[in-house]
Amino acid sequence: MKPGVIDASRIESMVAQLKAVAAAAKGDVRPLEAETPAVKADFAAALRASLDEVNNTQSKAERLGQRFALGDDSVNLSDVMISMQKANISFQATVQVRNKLVSAYQDIMNMQV
C-alpha cells in the first residue's frame, strides 16, 4: 500500500462497521461479519511499502537533479527543487515514525510485568 493511495477495501470495511453500529443503535441488530469480512492489516508490509515509496521519491529526485545538471532542456529547475523537497519531507516523516517506534519499543521494554 502506497502512502498516497487510499485503500478502497479498508474504507468499505470501515463503512460496513459504521453501518452496523448505526443499525445496532437503532435496534436493528445484524451481525457485523455478515456484511463484509475485516481486512487484516499487515504492519510489516505497510512499513515496507512506505519505505519503498520514500526510496522511489529520493531516487526520482536524484535522477531529475542529474538530468538538470547535465543540461536536459525538458527538466525545469522548479521541478527539480519540488521533487527534492518532496523527497526531504518524506524522509523526515520516515525518521519521525522511526523515532516514535523506537520510543514505543523502549517504553514497552521498560514496563514492569
N, C-alpha and C positions, 0 to 999 in steps of 0.2 A: 504494500500500500504506500503510495507516494504521499508526502505531506500535504501537497496542494490539491490532491484529488479526494473527492468525497466518495466514501464507500456506500453505495446505494443499499446494499443488503443490511448494513448496520442501521441505516436510517429507517428502513422498513421494519426492522425488528423493534426499534425504539417506538415507532408509531403504533405497532401492534401492542406493545406493552402499555402505552398510554391509553389506547382504546380499551384494553382490558381493565385498567384501573378505573377509568371513567365509567365503564359499564358496571363494575363492582360497586362504585359509589352510588349508582342509580338503583342498585338492587338486582340488576340483570347480570348474574354471575355466570361467566363462562370460563372454562379452563384456559389458561394462557397458552399451554402447549398446543392446543387445537388450532390456533391461528397460524403461527409460524415458529419454527424451532429457532432457538437463540443461536447466534453466530459465535463460535468460540474464538476469542481473540488470542493471538499468539504474540506475546510481548517480544520474543526474540526476533521473530520475522518482521515485526513493525520497526524494531530498532535497526535491524539490518537494512531494511528498505530506506529508512530515514538517513542512515549513514551513506548508503549508496547514492542517494539523491544529493547530499551535500558534496560528495566526491564528484559527481557529474557536474554540479554547478561550478565547482572550483576548476575542473578540467576545461569546461566551456569558456570560463573567463580567461584562463591562461591561453587557450588557443586563440581567442579573439585578440588578446594583447599581443601575441606573437604575430598574428596576421597584420595588425595595425603597425607594429614596429617594422615589419618587412615592407610596408608601403602598399598594402592591399587597399585599393580605392573603394571597395564595397563595404569596408568596415569604418564606421564613424567613431570618433573619439568618445562621443557621448554613449554609444553602445558599449564600448569597452569599459568606461567608468561605471555604468549602470550594472553591467554583469559582474564587475569586480566588487561593487558594493553589495550586490545580492549574495555573492559567494562569502563575503566577510560577515554579513549578518547571519547567514545560515550556519556558518562555522561558530560564531559567537553563541548562537542559540544552542547548538550542539554541546558546546563547552558548558553552558549553564545547566543543561539537562544532565550531563555527566556529573557535574558538581552536586546537583541535588540527589542523584542516585548514590553517589559515594557518601554523602551526608546521611541519607536514609539508611544505608547499609551499616554505617558506623553506629547510628542510633540503635538499630536492631541488635547489633553485636554487643553493645554496652548495656542492654536490658538485662535485668536480673530475673532468672526464671524461678 
